[in-house]
Amino acid sequence: MHQVSIEQTESQRSRVSKAFDLMDLDGSGELSVEDIEALAEQLVGRFGFAPGSQQHEDFRRVSTQLWQGVQQDIGLSAGDKVSRKEYVDFYANAEPAAIRRTLAPFTEQLFKLFDTDGDGRVSKSEFERYHRAWGVPQDRIEGTFEQLDTDGSGDLSQEELHKYLSGFIFGDFR
């Protein structure tokens, strides 16, 4: 188990709890593979890809694999549901390196969805397009993009996006 301060843990728990709420599409207080698949479909749709498309199938597959890994790490079987407490406790107690490793395939597919022109980078407009579809305010989008663009190139690499996702869990990015 990694060592973190009480304040960092509470902040992390709050962020992970909010992520749980976003994934708990039916509001049941538990997550299932059906929630994960429905969320994957929503995300792909917000990027403009149709259900059944290659992008949809690839993203659904890695989302389900990530979910199964979480279930397994918690000690549950594939069909089991995960409560908010189990989910939050898992991420609060997980080793950062292990989480980053399990997020890698998911991040790779998410990057492909963001990178609509296929140039291997996520431009500011590609980043904004996705976040606007979720109703994120423009000033927050810009601030986040600038924070993520750690090399100052004006676009995001796959590594920068990966740091963003894992940073959300561990508190490196807000």
C-alpha positions in Angstrom: 0.0 0.0 0.0 1.3 3.5 -0.8 1.6 6.2 1.7 -0.4 9.4 1.2 -1.7 12.2 3.5 -5.2 12.1 4.9 -6.0 15.3 2.9 -4.8 13.7 -0.3 -6.7 10.5 0.4 -10.0 12.4 1.1 -9.6 14.5 -2.0 -8.8 11.3 -4.0 -11.9 9.6 -2.5 -14.0 12.5 -3.4 -12.8 12.5 -7.1 -13.2 8.7 -7.4 -16.7 8.9 -5.8 -17.7 11.5 -8.4 -16.4 9.2 -11.1 -18.5 6.4 -9.7 -21.5 8.7 -9.9 -20.8 9.3 -13.6 -20.5 5.6 -14.3 -23.6 4.6 -12.2 -26.0 5.4 -15.1 -29.0 3.7 -13.5 -28.3 5.3 -10.1 -28.4 2.0 -8.3 -25.4 2.6 -6.1 -23.6 -0.3 -7.7 -21.6 -0.7 -10.9 -22.0 -3.6 -13.2 -20.6 -4.6 -16.6 -23.8 -3.3 -18.1 -23.1 0.2 -16.6 -19.6 0.1 -18.1 -20.8 -1.0 -21.5 -23.5 1.7 -21.6 -21.0 4.3 -20.6 -18.6 3.2 -23.3 -21.5 3.5 -25.8 -22.2 7.0 -24.6 -18.6 8.1 -24.8 -18.2 6.7 -28.3 -21.4 8.3 -29.4 -20.2 11.7 -28.1 -17.2 11.3 -30.3 -19.6 10.7 -33.2 -18.9 7.0 -33.8 -21.9 4.7 -34.4 -22.7 1.7 -32.3 -21.1 -1.4 -33.9 -18.3 0.7 -35.5 -14.8 -0.5 -35.0 -14.1 2.4 -32.7 -17.1 1.5 -30.7 -16.2 -2.2 -30.4 -12.6 -1.5 -29.5 -13.5 1.0 -26.8 -16.2 -1.3 -25.4 -13.7 -4.1 -25.3 -11.0 -2.2 -23.4 -13.5 -0.6 -21.1 -14.8 -4.1 -20.2 -11.3 -5.4 -19.7 -10.5 -2.5 -17.4 -13.7 -3.2 -15.5 -12.9 -6.9 -15.2 -9.5 -6.0 -13.9 -11.0 -3.8 -11.2 -13.4 -6.6 -10.2 -10.6 -9.1 -10.0 -8.4 -6.8 -8.0 -11.3 -6.3 -5.5 -11.8 -10.0 -5.3 -15.1 -10.3 -7.2 -16.2 -12.5 -10.1 -17.1 -11.2 -13.5 -20.9 -11.0 -12.9 -20.6 -9.3 -9.5 -21.6 -5.7 -8.9 -19.2 -3.2 -7.2 -20.5 -0.9 -4.5 -19.4 2.7 -4.2 -17.4 1.8 -1.0 -15.6 -1.1 -2.8 -14.8 1.1 -5.8 -13.6 4.1 -3.8 -11.6 1.9 -1.3 -10.0 0.1 -4.3 -8.6 3.3 -5.8 -7.7 4.8 -2.5 -5.6 1.8 -1.6 -4.2 0.9 -5.0 -0.6 1.3 -5.9 -0.2 4.1 -8.4 2.1 2.1 -10.7 -0.5 -0.7 -10.9 -3.3 1.7 -11.7 -1.3 3.4 -14.4 -0.5 0.0 -15.9 -4.1 -1.1 -16.0 -5.2 2.2 -17.5 -2.8 2.0 -20.4 -4.9 0.0 -22.9 -8.0 2.1 -22.0 -6.0 5.3 -22.5 -4.7 4.1 -25.8 -8.3 3.6 -27.1 -9.5 6.8 -25.6 -6.7 8.6 -27.3 -7.8 7.1 -30.7 -11.3 8.5 -30.1 -9.9 12.0 -29.2 -7.5 12.0 -32.2 -10.2 12.4 -34.9 -7.7 13.4 -37.6 -5.4 10.4 -36.9 -2.2 12.5 -36.7 -1.0 10.9 -33.4 -1.7 14.1 -31.4 -4.8 15.5 -29.7 -5.2 19.1 -30.7 -6.9 21.7 -28.6 -10.0 21.6 -30.8 -10.2 17.8 -30.6 -10.0 18.1 -26.8 -12.5 20.9 -26.7 -15.0 19.0 -28.9 -15.2 16.1 -26.5 -15.5 18.2 -23.4 -18.1 20.5 -24.8 -20.2 17.5 -25.6 -20.3 16.8 -21.9 -21.1 20.4 -21.0 -17.8 21.3 -19.5 -17.4 25.1 -19.3 -14.9 26.6 -21.9 -12.7 28.2 -19.2 -12.3 24.9 -17.5 -11.5 23.1 -20.8 -8.8 25.6 -21.6 -7.2 25.5 -18.2 -7.2 21.7 -18.2 -5.7 21.6 -21.7 -2.9 24.0 -20.8 -2.2 22.0 -17.6 -2.0 18.7 -19.6 0.2 20.1 -22.4 3.3 19.7 -20.2 5.7 20.0 -23.2 4.0 23.2 -24.4 3.6 21.8 -27.9 0.0 23.0 -28.3 -1.4 19.5 -28.5 -1.4 16.4 -26.3 0.5 13.2 -26.7 -0.8 9.8 -25.7 1.5 10.0 -22.6 0.1 13.4 -21.6 -3.5 12.0 -21.8 -2.4 8.9 -19.8 -1.0 11.2 -17.1 -4.3 13.1 -17.1 -6.4 10.0 -16.4 -4.1 8.5 -13.8 -3.6 12.0 -12.3 -7.3 12.3 -11.8 -7.3 9.3 -9.6 -4.1 10.3 -7.7 -4.6 14.0 -7.5 -1.9 15.2 -9.9 -4.6 17.0 -12.0 -7.9 18.5 -10.9 
